Amino acid sequence: KQWYQRRVRASKDMFEVREDTGITRSRVMEEMDSAMVKIEQIRQEELESYTNFVMGLINQSGQITVERVHKLLSMLLEDSVAGMLTEEEVKAFLDKKVKQKLLSFSSGIYKKYKT
C-alpha cells in the first residue's frame, strides 16, 4: 500500500485538501522529460512519413523553398502530433534529406538530387 499524507488549509470562505503521494519533484520532472522525448520521437516519425509528399512537391515544381514546405506541411499536419512545426524543424528535416542524397540545396532552394 502507498501511504498518503493529507494537508488541509482553510481560509474564511474556502478550504483546500492536498494529498502528498510520496512522488518527489525530481521524479515528476523525469517523467515529464521522458514524455517530451517520446512526443518528439513521434513527431519525427510522423514527419518522416511525409517524405514522399515532399518529394512529390519537388517533382511537380522542380524546386521548393523551406517556407513553402513549412506552409504546406503545417496545413497538412495541423491536427497531428507533428503539427505546429517551426521553419527550423522543417529545414532540419529537409537538410537531413540532403544528407541522404534525396535532395540538393543551393541559394535557399531545395531540388531533387541529381546523380
N, C-alpha and C positions, 0 to 999 in steps of 0.2 A: 504494500500500500504506500501511496505517496501522501505525505502529511502536508496540510495547508495551514498557513498562518493567516489569520484574519485581522485586519485592522479597520477600525471604524473611526471615521472623522465626522463630526457633526458641527453644524452651524445653526443659526437661527431658523432658517427656512428649509434646510436640506441636510441630508447625510449621505455619506459615501462609504461603501464597503469595498475594500480591496483584498484580494486573495493573493498571497505570495505562493507560487507553485514550486518554489525552490529553484527555478531556472535563473541562471545568472545572466547578467547583461552580456558578458562575453559569449555565452552560448547562443543567445538570441542573435548577436552580431554575426557569429559563424554561420548560423542557419540562413540569415539574410544574404550573406556573401555567397553561400552555396546556391541559393535560389537565383541570385543575379547572374551567376556563372551559367546556370542551366538555361535561363532565359536567353542569354547571349548565344549559347550554343544552338538553341532552337532557331533564333533569328538568323544565324549564319547558315544553318542547314536549309532553312526556307528560302533565303536569298539565293543560295547556291542552286536551288531547284529552278530558278528563273534564268539560268544561263542560256538555255535555248531561246527564250523570249528575247533576251538582249541580243543574242547573235542574229535572230530574225530581224530585229530592228535595224541592225547594222547592215545586214544583207539587202534590206529594202532600200535604205537611204544611201548606202555606201560609206557613210561616216556618221558619227554622232558625238555630241558633247556630253560631259558628265552632268551638266544641268538638265539636259533633255532626258537622259536616262533617269535621273533623280525624280523629275516631274512625273514621268510615266510609271515608274515603279511605285512612287508614293500613292498615285491614284489606284493602281492595281492592288497594292498591299494595305490599303488604309484600314481594313478590318482584321488584319492578321497580326501575328506576333512580330513579324518583320516590319510592320508598319512604322511610321514615324522615323524613317531613315533620314539621316543627315546627308548632305552632299559629300562630306568627308568619308562616311561609311560606303557610299556608292563608289566614290573614287577609289577607295581601298579595294573594293570588290573588282572594279574594272582593272586596276593595276595588277591584281592577282591573275586576272585573265591574260594580261600582257606577259607576265612571268611564265604562264603556262603556254605561251605562244599561240593563244587563240585570237588575240587582238594585238594591234600595234598602236603606238601613241606618239603623236607629234603635234606640237603647237596647239595643245588643248583639244585635239580631235582624236577620237578612237576610230580605228578602222579594222577590218578583218585582216588577220595576219597573212602575209603572202610568203610562201616558201621559196 
